[in-house]
Amino acid sequence: MDIFTLENLIKEKKAQLLNIGERYGLNHRKTIQCSQELDQLLNLYMKEQNTVAHANLPRNYPPIYDFR
């Protein structure tokens, strides 16, 4: 899935989450499920961005994130 498609899906899911949260409340199972779906999309988006960033680096380039 390309990054632009993911961005659109994330925008749609955010709007859906707001609507569900307003309608059912923040602790309702539908709100929590939608929030988890948004989390999955955001994780996929971050993974895609990281893949694209690494693809443009030379092979021997040090890691982007250093958590030492």
Secondary structure, 3 states (H helix, E strand, C coil): CCHHHHHHHHHHHHHHHHHHHHHHCCCCHHHHHHHHHHHHHHHHHHHHHHHHHHHCCCCCCCCCCCCC
